[in-house]
Amino acid sequence: MSDQPLVSVVMAVYNEAEGVQAAIESLRHQTFTDFEIIIVDDGSTDHTWQGLSSIHMSRLRIHRNIPNRGQTASLTLGLTMASGRYIARHDAEDTSEPWRLEKQVALMETHPDLALVGTQVCWVDAENQPIRQFEYPTRHEDITARLKSKNSFAHGSVMIRRAALDAVGGYRADFRLAQDYDLWLRLAERYEVANLSETGYRMRFSIRMASVARNTEQNAYAALAHQLADERASMGQEHTELDSTVGAIAARYGRGFPFRRIERARNFIQWAGRLKWWGGLAARYAWTMWAYALLTWPFNLEVWKFVAREVRDRLQQDRQTSQSVTSSGGDDSPTAPPSA
């Protein structure tokens, strides 16, 4: 690795004593080696900091926040420590394929107008078994069209050109969540963006993900980012007062017991339905998510509606199966000979 690495991998972690080890190991095995790893421990209360302090790795730099400052502030701090021409994001518990950094650097080096490149992403469970494959558009035109309604990058999978990141102002402190979506929208307005067609990133699915436990709050910030992008496109500048708007979001979702538990239970039960709808391997976690909703706030009517729908669907399936067997005469019934 050179004195000034080409790539800085930036991570912000909180209570990830075990997960951060898996992320670092996947980075150890990258085929591209000219990079540093910068990890900001955001005031963890478990053994995350002790674990990071015990790692002997020349390219690893660590910092500890006291007290907890949130992901956006921690990432911004990590960026001030980074010296690479390119910034690669990574999250704890997630892993990257060995070729990820090499392919992203190669694309950046050959396309100087490219400011942001992600990869396709697979969500996996604790046993690293796939739950859901996410296919993002790869071309700039398709990505920008999709960004008008939803995120088109997995935050931990991206590589960003540092000069472009600085030019648009980096992460905005106002966005405690959906800070990535806001950044992608601003980058895509001025620069080319892309995704690799290959799956280079495996994201660990868990209830701790902001898109799960804090889904509605994250959606509120995402809606704000979209509103600001619309204003820039239609009026040339933003007109929404950020302080008051963000303050309203924080006031709504920052309330204590029981409001926070009610909101989280609502998020969990919505995810239970989503996992069920996805089907396949994802559906097996629907009841687990329902259990989290029940434990968080059992008085949510939607928790029990989910059970009622499941019982109804199971009874319908059993009835259809019974009718099918009856109409066919049963599996062991002899087949009637054809008419002469």
Summary of the structure (lengths in Angstrom):
residues: 340
radius of gyration: 23.5
end to end distance: 84.0
largest distance: 89.5
contacts: 1052
relative contact order: 0.10
helix: 49%
strand: 17%
